Amino acid sequence: MNESILEVSHLGKTFGENVVLRDIDFSVRTGDVTSIIGASGSGKSTLLRCTNLLEIPTSGQILYHGTDISSKGFSIPAYRAKVGMVFQSFNLFANLTVLENCMIGQRKVLHRDRITAEKTAKEYLDKVGMAPYINAKPRQISGGQKQRVAIARALSMEPEALLFDEPTSALDPQMVGEVLDVIKTLVRDGLTMIVVTHEMAFARDVSNRVVFMKDGVICEEGPPGQIFGNPEKQETQEFLSRFFDR
Amino acid sequence: MDKLAELGSDVARLWAGNYAAYLNGMWSTISLAVICTLVGCLIGFLCGILQTIPCAKTDNIIKRFLVGLLRVLIRIYVEVFRGTPMILQAVFIFYGLPYFSNNGLRFDSVWLAAFTVVSINTGAYMAESVRGGILSIDPGQTEGAKAIGMTHFQTMLYVILPQALRNIMPQIGNNFIINLKDTAIMFIIGFTEFFAVHKAVAGRTFMYFPSATIEMIGYLLMTLVSSFLLRWWEKKMDGSDSFDLATSDTLAHTSGMVRFRKGKNVSGIGNLNLDKNERGR
């Protein structure tokens, strides 16, 4: 039995009067690849953003290796360095080159020396196939390339788990392919990840667990074979039929 | 035409007799403007960082109180120094301080007094410009920095402010050029810069208009050169449009250049001309 990294229980989030998440329970164990699927506005991204505290949950608890992340003395920056995030809009630092993007966190947060940081950054940039572009600024490369750099930036921190917030939604089909290929190699390496995605084929073929969300609650979850092959809930069937009947 | 010729010869005569004084004045003006703009920028950036310290309702009461107090203090500073004429601020600081403190507090150096007034004044404007600059940066940049574990100050220092600085360069240029001209009012506390030289020379020679002509040309020259240098500096900050493509061995150098057309890297400037005309005094 693998150790669980994250335990989310009874998580809730409201924006003013708007209830976005209700009573969410789920856990992530080492090596898990969890896909979160669901319609836009169902709270998938908010759940992910709550997980690394870019949004502060209004209720519930998140345990990281058994420690409550809202407890006193818990270092949120250190936690975020361990649980990385990749965004839909890449969010590469526009003032830094590709290489510097992958080094700044290592230098300032992990306090690595320049040589180690540069070596690690180049290693991961090479992994995502962006090694030739180390001197480029983010504005000079394409969307797919940006996302690959963003993944390398997150990997350079050598995180325990990575959160992907719709990593391919802002990309054209060809770029989607190149980014998904990179993510698949990470899965093969055994990286723990949670992926919010609209790529159903990816969720079905790559993840070992699928979470279907609707209206701020987890409607159904299970192995991809069950969710895609034999969903129990009617909502899940309806949602998936819209995808596969196209 | 006769008048112009006469003016020309008067100007030439006046310049020949007093050029050292005029040049000295220009030097005072330029040095005061440069130093005060730089210090003003520092004040502005400091206020900008302090003003954007995040504070949630869930934070403890002491932090909320301190952050709130800080915001109020900065607000008061900005409103008072932006909302009163610099000429009166100079009078209050230079003559008012010794008057109210029975000579206990006073500036012995006119230069120091002028420096203080202009710096603090520039700082008040820059505080707002920097705030605008920070607001102009995509929130995604902050999230990206937070997501790799940076603290607020690290995020500001390494990610947000470098980009904000680039976006508010036109504003800093504005402030500098305004300072070049507005240091003229420091004659009220007896600071001898370019304009004070004019008053002295005109008073001595009774050649008021020729001296004013020299002043006009002098100020225009200073501002034109500044504009040119600022533009050049902005270009330099944008960096090269091309980049070196690394070869398969990333420790080795170029295998060629990739060229890109000038992009939209300076987006966000368009909506930042807020106080372009606000400082006309």
Interface residues (C-beta under 8 A of the other chain):
Chain A: N52 L54 I56 P77 A78 Y79 R80 A81 K82 G84 M85 F87 S89 F90 N91 L92 F93 A94 N95 L96 T97 I104 G105 K108 V109 L110 K122 L125 D126 A131 P132 Y133 I134 N135 A136 K137 R139 Q140 A150 R153 A154 M157
Chain B: A56 T58 D138 G140 Q141 E143 G144 A145 K146 A147 I148 G149 M150 T151 Q154 Y158 V159 P162 Q163 R166 G239 F243 D244 L245 A246 T247 S248 T250 S255 V258 F260 G263 K264 N265
